[in-house]
Amino acid sequence: MYSRQELYRSLGIEQTVYDFGEQIQRELKPRFEAIDDVAEYNQLKVIRAMQENRVSEACFVSSSGYGYNDLGRDTLEDVYASAFHTESALVRPQIACGTHALAVALAGNLRPGDELLSPVGKPYDTLEEVIGIRPSNGSLAEYGVSYRQVDLNADGSFDYEGIRNALNDKTRLVTIQRSKGYQTRPTLSVARIGELIAFIRSLRPDVICMVDNCYGEFVETLEPTDVGADLIVGSLIKNPGGGLAPIGGYIAGKKEFVENAAYRLTSPGLGKEVGATLGVNQAFYQGFFLAPTVVAGALKGAIFAANIYEKLGFAVVPNSTESRHDIIQAVTFGKPEGVIAFCKGIQAAAPVDSYVSPEPWAMPGYDSEVIMAAGAFVQGSSIELSADGPIKPPYAVYFQGGLTWEHAKFGILMSLQKLKDAQMVTL
Protein backbone atom coordinates (compact mmCIF):
# COMPACT_ATOMS: atom_id res chain seq x y z
CA MET A 1 0.00 0.00 0.00
CA TYR A 2 1.30 3.45 -0.92
CA SER A 3 1.86 6.15 1.68
CA ARG A 4 0.55 9.61 0.91
CA GLN A 5 4.06 10.87 0.10
CA GLU A 6 4.61 7.95 -2.26
CA LEU A 7 1.36 8.70 -4.05
CA TYR A 8 2.43 12.30 -4.56
CA ARG A 9 5.80 11.09 -5.88
CA SER A 10 4.08 8.68 -8.26
CA LEU A 11 2.10 11.67 -9.61
CA GLY A 12 5.27 13.67 -10.24
CA ILE A 13 5.70 15.73 -7.05
CA GLU A 14 9.27 15.72 -5.72
CA GLN A 15 9.94 15.43 -2.00
CA THR A 16 11.21 19.03 -1.71
CA VAL A 17 8.00 20.37 -3.28
CA TYR A 18 5.87 18.13 -1.05
CA ASP A 19 7.70 19.22 2.10
CA PHE A 20 7.41 22.89 1.18
CA GLY A 21 3.66 22.49 0.73
CA GLU A 22 3.23 20.64 4.01
CA GLN A 23 4.99 23.42 5.88
CA ILE A 24 2.68 26.05 4.35
CA GLN A 25 -0.43 23.98 5.05
CA ARG A 26 0.40 23.60 8.75
CA GLU A 27 0.65 27.37 9.09
CA LEU A 28 -2.82 27.83 7.52
CA LYS A 29 -4.81 25.62 9.90
CA PRO A 30 -6.54 28.53 11.76
CA ARG A 31 -7.57 30.20 8.49
CA PHE A 32 -8.95 26.95 7.12
CA GLU A 33 -11.06 26.51 10.24
CA ALA A 34 -12.56 29.99 9.71
CA ILE A 35 -13.43 29.06 6.12
CA ASP A 36 -15.20 25.93 7.37
CA ASP A 37 -17.29 28.10 9.71
CA VAL A 38 -18.48 30.23 6.77
CA ALA A 39 -19.22 27.11 4.75
CA GLU A 40 -21.34 25.70 7.57
CA TYR A 41 -23.35 28.93 7.77
CA ASN A 42 -23.94 29.00 4.03
CA GLN A 43 -24.80 25.31 3.92
CA LEU A 44 -27.55 25.90 6.45
CA LYS A 45 -28.74 28.93 4.49
CA VAL A 46 -29.13 26.82 1.34
CA ILE A 47 -30.88 23.98 3.19
CA ARG A 48 -33.33 26.43 4.74
CA ALA A 49 -34.09 27.91 1.31
CA MET A 50 -34.76 24.44 -0.08
CA GLN A 51 -36.99 23.46 2.82
CA GLU A 52 -38.92 26.74 2.77
CA ASN A 53 -39.75 26.21 -0.89
CA ARG A 54 -40.73 22.57 -0.44
CA VAL A 55 -38.23 21.01 -2.82
CA SER A 56 -39.44 17.51 -3.71
CA GLU A 57 -38.50 14.65 -5.99
CA ALA A 58 -41.02 15.98 -8.48
CA CYS A 59 -38.76 19.02 -8.94
CA PHE A 60 -36.19 16.83 -10.69
CA VAL A 61 -38.53 15.89 -13.56
CA SER A 62 -37.44 17.12 -16.98
CA SER A 63 -39.46 19.31 -19.33
CA SER A 64 -39.17 19.84 -23.07
CA GLY A 65 -40.54 22.12 -25.74
CA TYR A 66 -41.92 25.33 -24.29
CA GLY A 67 -41.38 24.14 -20.74
CA TYR A 68 -44.70 25.51 -19.49
CA ASN A 69 -45.41 24.85 -15.79
CA ASP A 70 -41.99 23.36 -15.08
CA LEU A 71 -42.27 22.84 -11.32
CA GLY A 72 -38.57 22.17 -10.84
CA ARG A 73 -37.49 25.27 -12.74
CA ASP A 74 -39.89 27.56 -10.94
CA THR A 75 -39.12 26.13 -7.50
CA LEU A 76 -35.37 26.38 -8.11
CA GLU A 77 -35.75 30.05 -8.93
CA ASP A 78 -37.63 30.49 -5.67
CA VAL A 79 -34.78 28.70 -3.85
CA TYR A 80 -32.21 31.10 -5.33
CA ALA A 81 -34.39 34.07 -4.40
CA SER A 82 -34.70 32.80 -0.82
CA ALA A 83 -31.00 32.03 -0.42
CA PHE A 84 -29.94 35.42 -1.83
CA HIS A 85 -32.78 37.32 -0.09
CA THR A 86 -34.29 38.72 -3.28
CA GLU A 87 -37.77 39.12 -4.70
CA SER A 88 -37.16 36.98 -7.77
CA ALA A 89 -34.57 34.97 -9.69
CA LEU A 90 -33.96 33.67 -13.19
CA VAL A 91 -31.96 30.40 -13.23
CA ARG A 92 -31.75 28.85 -16.67
CA PRO A 93 -29.75 26.38 -18.76
CA GLN A 94 -30.46 28.66 -21.73
CA ILE A 95 -27.93 31.12 -20.23
CA ALA A 96 -24.69 29.94 -21.81
CA CYS A 97 -22.13 31.56 -19.50
CA GLY A 98 -21.48 34.43 -17.11
CA THR A 99 -20.93 36.92 -19.93
CA HIS A 100 -24.28 35.90 -21.43
CA ALA A 101 -26.02 36.35 -18.08
CA LEU A 102 -24.55 39.84 -17.71
CA ALA A 103 -25.47 40.73 -21.30
CA VAL A 104 -29.06 39.61 -20.71
CA ALA A 105 -29.34 41.61 -17.47
CA LEU A 106 -27.86 44.73 -19.08
CA ALA A 107 -29.83 44.56 -22.33
CA GLY A 108 -33.04 43.80 -20.46
CA ASN A 109 -32.77 46.86 -18.25
CA LEU A 110 -31.18 49.49 -20.51
CA ARG A 111 -32.90 51.42 -23.29
CA PRO A 112 -31.64 53.68 -26.10
CA GLY A 113 -30.41 56.95 -24.60
CA ASP A 114 -29.52 55.37 -21.25
CA GLU A 115 -26.00 55.40 -19.88
CA LEU A 116 -24.18 52.53 -18.15
CA LEU A 117 -21.64 53.45 -15.48
CA SER A 118 -18.85 51.29 -14.07
CA PRO A 119 -17.49 52.95 -10.91
CA VAL A 120 -14.84 50.25 -10.41
CA GLY A 121 -12.82 50.64 -13.59
CA LYS A 122 -12.67 48.51 -16.71
CA PRO A 123 -14.91 45.43 -16.70
CA TYR A 124 -13.84 41.91 -17.57
CA ASP A 125 -12.48 41.54 -21.10
CA THR A 126 -15.47 39.71 -22.59
CA LEU A 127 -17.81 42.51 -21.51
CA GLU A 128 -15.95 45.06 -23.61
CA GLU A 129 -17.71 43.84 -26.74
CA VAL A 130 -21.05 43.51 -24.94
CA ILE A 131 -20.84 47.18 -23.95
CA GLY A 132 -19.20 48.36 -27.16
CA ILE A 133 -15.89 49.52 -25.69
CA ARG A 134 -14.53 47.32 -28.46
CA PRO A 135 -16.92 47.47 -31.44
CA SER A 136 -18.97 44.31 -31.92
CA ASN A 137 -22.19 43.36 -33.66
CA GLY A 138 -25.18 43.79 -31.34
CA SER A 139 -23.32 45.71 -28.62
CA LEU A 140 -25.16 48.05 -26.29
CA ALA A 141 -23.47 50.94 -28.06
CA GLU A 142 -25.16 49.92 -31.32
CA TYR A 143 -28.50 50.22 -29.55
CA GLY A 144 -27.77 53.74 -28.33
CA VAL A 145 -26.60 52.92 -24.79
CA SER A 146 -23.59 55.01 -23.81
CA TYR A 147 -20.92 53.97 -21.34
CA ARG A 148 -18.80 55.72 -18.77
CA GLN A 149 -16.33 54.41 -16.21
CA VAL A 150 -14.52 55.74 -13.17
CA ASP A 151 -11.26 54.03 -12.37
CA LEU A 152 -10.35 53.00 -8.86
CA ASN A 153 -7.73 55.05 -7.08
CA ALA A 154 -4.16 53.78 -7.09
CA ASP A 155 -4.68 52.20 -3.66
CA GLY A 156 -7.81 50.35 -4.80
CA SER A 157 -10.25 52.71 -3.07
CA PHE A 158 -13.30 54.22 -4.76
CA ASP A 159 -12.94 57.59 -6.47
CA TYR A 160 -16.05 59.03 -4.86
CA GLU A 161 -15.60 62.48 -6.36
CA GLY A 162 -15.14 60.97 -9.81
CA ILE A 163 -18.28 58.87 -9.33
CA ARG A 164 -20.24 61.94 -8.21
CA ASN A 165 -19.18 63.77 -11.37
CA ALA A 166 -19.91 60.79 -13.64
CA LEU A 167 -23.48 60.26 -12.45
CA ASN A 168 -25.91 62.23 -14.61
CA ASP A 169 -29.50 62.28 -15.79
CA LYS A 170 -28.78 59.59 -18.40
CA THR A 171 -27.30 57.13 -15.90
CA ARG A 172 -29.73 54.23 -15.69
CA LEU A 173 -27.62 51.35 -14.39
CA VAL A 174 -24.41 51.06 -12.40
CA THR A 175 -22.47 47.81 -12.85
CA ILE A 176 -20.10 46.73 -10.08
CA GLN A 177 -17.70 43.89 -10.80
CA ARG A 178 -16.98 42.11 -7.54
CA SER A 179 -14.03 40.05 -8.71
CA LYS A 180 -10.82 41.38 -10.23
CA GLY A 181 -11.04 39.87 -13.71
CA TYR A 182 -7.73 40.05 -15.55
CA GLN A 183 -6.50 42.82 -13.28
CA THR A 184 -4.44 42.85 -10.12
CA ARG A 185 -6.78 45.13 -8.18
CA PRO A 186 -8.37 43.96 -4.92
CA THR A 187 -11.62 42.02 -5.10
CA LEU A 188 -14.47 43.97 -3.53
CA SER A 189 -15.87 42.73 -0.24
CA VAL A 190 -19.63 42.70 0.27
CA ALA A 191 -19.18 45.44 2.88
CA ARG A 192 -17.33 47.69 0.41
CA ILE A 193 -19.96 47.03 -2.25
CA GLY A 194 -22.60 48.10 0.27
CA GLU A 195 -20.73 51.34 0.97
CA LEU A 196 -20.50 52.09 -2.74
CA ILE A 197 -24.19 51.38 -3.32
CA ALA A 198 -25.16 53.59 -0.35
CA PHE A 199 -23.12 56.45 -1.82
CA ILE A 200 -24.73 56.05 -5.25
CA ARG A 201 -28.20 55.85 -3.68
CA SER A 202 -27.57 59.12 -1.80
CA LEU A 203 -27.07 60.84 -5.16
CA ARG A 204 -29.38 58.87 -7.46
CA PRO A 205 -31.85 56.63 -5.63
CA ASP A 206 -33.51 55.63 -8.92
CA VAL A 207 -30.38 54.09 -10.48
CA ILE A 208 -30.26 50.29 -10.80
CA CYS A 209 -27.25 48.86 -8.95
CA MET A 210 -26.14 45.55 -10.48
CA VAL A 211 -23.27 43.40 -9.19
CA ASP A 212 -21.33 40.93 -11.30
CA ASN A 213 -21.15 38.28 -8.59
CA CYS A 214 -19.04 35.76 -10.50
CA TYR A 215 -16.57 33.86 -8.29
CA GLY A 216 -17.96 35.49 -5.14
CA GLU A 217 -21.00 33.43 -4.16
CA PHE A 218 -20.75 31.78 -0.72
CA VAL A 219 -17.27 33.15 0.01
CA GLU A 220 -18.82 35.34 2.71
CA THR A 221 -21.96 34.90 4.77
CA LEU A 222 -23.55 37.89 3.02
CA GLU A 223 -24.21 38.49 -0.67
CA PRO A 224 -24.44 41.90 -2.41
CA THR A 225 -28.24 41.74 -2.34
CA ASP A 226 -28.00 41.83 1.46
CA VAL A 227 -26.39 45.28 1.23
CA GLY A 228 -28.60 47.00 -1.33
CA ALA A 229 -27.82 45.54 -4.77
CA ASP A 230 -30.85 45.49 -7.07
CA LEU A 231 -29.45 42.64 -9.15
CA ILE A 232 -26.71 40.03 -8.83
CA VAL A 233 -25.58 37.98 -11.80
CA GLY A 234 -23.47 34.85 -12.07
CA SER A 235 -22.61 31.61 -13.84
CA LEU A 236 -23.61 28.11 -12.76
CA ILE A 237 -20.32 26.66 -13.96
CA LYS A 238 -18.69 28.80 -11.31
CA ASN A 239 -19.52 28.83 -7.58
CA PRO A 240 -23.30 28.25 -7.34
CA GLY A 241 -23.34 25.21 -9.64
CA GLY A 242 -21.16 23.31 -7.19
CA GLY A 243 -19.35 21.53 -10.02
CA LEU A 244 -22.48 19.60 -11.05
CA ALA A 245 -24.32 22.13 -13.21
CA PRO A 246 -23.41 21.37 -16.85
CA ILE A 247 -24.35 24.85 -18.07
CA GLY A 248 -26.41 27.83 -16.98
CA GLY A 249 -26.49 31.18 -15.27
CA TYR A 250 -28.60 33.16 -12.85
CA ILE A 251 -29.94 36.68 -12.36
CA ALA A 252 -31.46 37.46 -8.96
CA GLY A 253 -32.87 40.64 -7.49
CA LYS A 254 -35.89 42.90 -7.61
CA LYS A 255 -38.82 41.37 -9.46
CA GLU A 256 -39.15 44.16 -12.05
CA PHE A 257 -35.52 43.97 -13.13
CA VAL A 258 -35.41 40.16 -13.19
CA GLU A 259 -38.54 40.12 -15.36
CA ASN A 260 -36.98 42.65 -17.72
CA ALA A 261 -34.03 40.28 -18.09
CA ALA A 262 -36.36 37.33 -18.68
CA TYR A 263 -38.07 39.18 -21.53
CA ARG A 264 -34.67 39.69 -23.11
CA LEU A 265 -33.62 36.05 -22.60
CA THR A 266 -36.77 34.61 -24.18
CA SER A 267 -39.13 37.10 -25.83
CA PRO A 268 -41.30 40.10 -24.95
CA GLY A 269 -44.59 38.70 -23.68
CA LEU A 270 -43.11 35.32 -22.73
CA GLY A 271 -40.44 36.06 -20.11
CA LYS A 272 -40.08 33.45 -17.37
CA GLU A 273 -43.08 31.39 -18.54
CA VAL A 274 -41.09 29.41 -21.11
CA GLY A 275 -37.77 27.62 -21.10
CA ALA A 276 -37.49 23.84 -20.88
CA THR A 277 -35.01 22.38 -18.40
CA LEU A 278 -34.12 19.32 -20.53
CA GLY A 279 -33.07 17.11 -17.63
CA VAL A 280 -30.70 19.41 -15.75
CA ASN A 281 -32.89 20.19 -12.74
CA GLN A 282 -31.40 17.62 -10.38
CA ALA A 283 -27.85 18.74 -11.21
CA PHE A 284 -28.84 22.38 -10.62
CA TYR A 285 -30.40 21.59 -7.23
CA GLN A 286 -27.67 19.25 -6.05
CA GLY A 287 -24.93 21.57 -7.27
CA PHE A 288 -26.45 24.49 -5.37
CA PHE A 289 -26.69 22.27 -2.28
CA LEU A 290 -22.99 21.36 -2.55
CA ALA A 291 -21.81 24.85 -3.49
CA PRO A 292 -20.89 26.14 0.01
CA THR A 293 -18.58 23.17 0.62
CA VAL A 294 -17.09 23.25 -2.88
CA VAL A 295 -16.43 26.99 -2.57
CA ALA A 296 -14.70 26.40 0.77
CA GLY A 297 -12.31 23.93 -0.85
CA ALA A 298 -11.55 26.33 -3.69
CA LEU A 299 -10.97 29.15 -1.23
CA LYS A 300 -8.48 27.07 0.75
CA GLY A 301 -6.66 26.34 -2.50
CA ALA A 302 -6.46 30.05 -3.34
CA ILE A 303 -5.01 30.89 0.09
CA PHE A 304 -2.57 27.99 -0.18
CA ALA A 305 -1.41 29.32 -3.57
CA ALA A 306 -0.97 32.85 -2.23
CA ASN A 307 1.19 31.66 0.63
CA ILE A 308 3.26 29.35 -1.58
CA TYR A 309 4.07 31.95 -4.21
CA GLU A 310 4.44 34.94 -1.92
CA LYS A 311 7.04 33.04 0.09
CA LEU A 312 8.91 32.46 -3.17
CA GLY A 313 9.00 36.19 -3.87
CA PHE A 314 6.19 36.63 -6.41
CA ALA A 315 3.58 39.39 -6.20
CA VAL A 316 0.20 37.88 -5.31
CA VAL A 317 -3.28 39.42 -5.11
CA PRO A 318 -4.76 38.97 -2.58
CA ASN A 319 -1.62 38.61 -0.49
CA SER A 320 -1.04 35.74 1.92
CA THR A 321 -2.85 37.32 4.89
CA GLU A 322 -5.66 39.41 3.36
CA SER A 323 -9.33 38.59 3.86
CA ARG A 324 -10.94 36.81 0.90
CA HIS A 325 -13.94 37.89 -1.14
CA ASP A 326 -13.73 35.59 -4.17
CA ILE A 327 -12.02 32.33 -5.09
CA ILE A 328 -9.50 33.80 -7.55
CA GLN A 329 -5.79 34.05 -6.82
CA ALA A 330 -3.58 36.20 -9.04
CA VAL A 331 0.15 35.52 -9.22
CA THR A 332 2.36 37.87 -11.23
CA PHE A 333 5.38 36.27 -12.87
CA GLY A 334 6.53 39.20 -15.01
CA LYS A 335 7.22 37.00 -18.01
CA PRO A 336 5.08 34.74 -20.19
CA GLU A 337 7.10 31.61 -19.41
CA GLY A 338 5.94 31.73 -15.79
CA VAL A 339 2.26 31.96 -16.75
CA ILE A 340 2.64 29.09 -19.21
CA ALA A 341 4.53 26.83 -16.79
CA PHE A 342 1.96 27.43 -14.06
CA CYS A 343 -0.91 26.54 -16.38
CA LYS A 344 0.87 23.41 -17.56
CA GLY A 345 1.11 22.32 -13.94
CA ILE A 346 -2.60 22.84 -13.32
CA GLN A 347 -3.44 20.88 -16.46
CA ALA A 348 -1.10 18.04 -15.42
CA ALA A 349 -2.99 17.75 -12.12
CA ALA A 350 -6.40 17.36 -13.79
CA PRO A 351 -8.51 14.18 -13.69
CA VAL A 352 -9.50 14.83 -17.33
CA ASP A 353 -7.03 15.57 -20.15
CA SER A 354 -4.05 15.59 -17.81
CA TYR A 355 -1.83 14.55 -20.72
CA VAL A 356 -2.73 17.70 -22.72
CA SER A 357 -0.30 20.63 -22.77
CA PRO A 358 -2.14 23.99 -22.84
CA GLU A 359 -0.88 26.69 -25.20
CA PRO A 360 -1.80 30.37 -25.62
CA TRP A 361 -4.35 31.07 -28.36
CA ALA A 362 -6.57 33.85 -29.71
CA MET A 363 -9.78 33.19 -27.78
CA PRO A 364 -13.00 34.94 -28.88
CA GLY A 365 -13.79 38.02 -26.80
CA TYR A 366 -10.21 38.80 -25.71
CA ASP A 367 -7.75 41.39 -27.03
CA SER A 368 -4.65 39.21 -26.60
CA GLU A 369 -3.72 35.56 -26.64
CA VAL A 370 -4.94 33.69 -23.56
CA ILE A 371 -3.78 30.43 -22.04
CA MET A 372 -6.31 28.31 -20.18
CA ALA A 373 -5.76 25.15 -18.16
CA ALA A 374 -8.80 23.13 -17.14
CA GLY A 375 -9.07 19.39 -17.23
CA ALA A 376 -12.69 19.65 -16.19
CA PHE A 377 -15.74 17.40 -16.22
CA VAL A 378 -17.69 20.40 -17.57
CA GLN A 379 -16.01 22.34 -20.37
CA GLY A 380 -14.89 25.76 -19.15
CA SER A 381 -16.03 25.14 -15.57
CA SER A 382 -13.92 27.44 -13.43
CA ILE A 383 -15.22 26.13 -10.12
CA GLU A 384 -13.21 23.07 -11.12
CA LEU A 385 -9.41 23.27 -10.86
CA SER A 386 -8.38 25.79 -13.49
CA ALA A 387 -6.02 28.61 -14.31
CA ASP A 388 -5.78 31.12 -17.10
CA GLY A 389 -4.22 34.41 -18.03
CA PRO A 390 -3.66 36.79 -20.93
CA ILE A 391 -0.22 36.70 -22.50
CA LYS A 392 0.49 40.38 -21.96
CA PRO A 393 2.13 42.47 -19.23
CA PRO A 394 2.28 42.12 -16.27
CA TYR A 395 2.09 38.41 -17.14
CA ALA A 396 -0.14 37.37 -14.28
CA VAL A 397 -1.92 34.04 -13.97
CA TYR A 398 -5.35 33.67 -12.37
CA PHE A 399 -5.94 30.45 -10.46
CA GLN A 400 -9.33 29.31 -9.22
CA GLY A 401 -11.43 26.32 -8.35
CA GLY A 402 -10.93 22.78 -7.19
CA LEU A 403 -14.02 20.75 -6.36
CA THR A 404 -12.15 19.55 -3.26
CA TRP A 405 -9.41 21.14 -1.21
CA GLU A 406 -7.28 18.05 -1.77
CA HIS A 407 -7.40 18.48 -5.54
CA ALA A 408 -6.68 22.21 -5.29
CA LYS A 409 -3.63 21.41 -3.15
CA PHE A 410 -2.33 18.88 -5.67
CA GLY A 411 -2.83 21.37 -8.50
CA ILE A 412 -0.80 24.07 -6.74
CA LEU A 413 1.99 21.62 -5.92
CA MET A 414 2.08 20.49 -9.55
CA SER A 415 2.26 24.11 -10.75
CA LEU A 416 5.18 24.63 -8.39
CA GLN A 417 6.83 21.45 -9.68
CA LYS A 418 6.60 22.71 -13.27
CA LEU A 419 8.14 26.04 -12.32
CA LYS A 420 10.92 24.25 -10.44
CA ASP A 421 11.55 21.99 -13.44
CA ALA A 422 11.82 25.10 -15.62
CA GLN A 423 14.31 26.58 -13.11
CA MET A 424 12.05 29.55 -12.40
CA VAL A 425 11.94 28.85 -8.66
CA THR A 426 14.39 27.43 -6.15
CA LEU A 427 13.25 25.69 -2.97
Helices and strands as residue ranges (DSSP letters): H 4-10, H 15-27, H 29-52, G 57-60, H 71-83, E 88-92, H 98-109, E 115-118, H 127-131, G 141-143, E 146-149, H 160-166, E 171-177, H 190-203, E 208-212, G 224-227, E 231-235, G 239-241, E 249-253, H 255-265, G 271-273, H 281-311, E 315-317, E 329-332, H 336-348, E 370-373, E 386-390, E 396-400, H 405-421
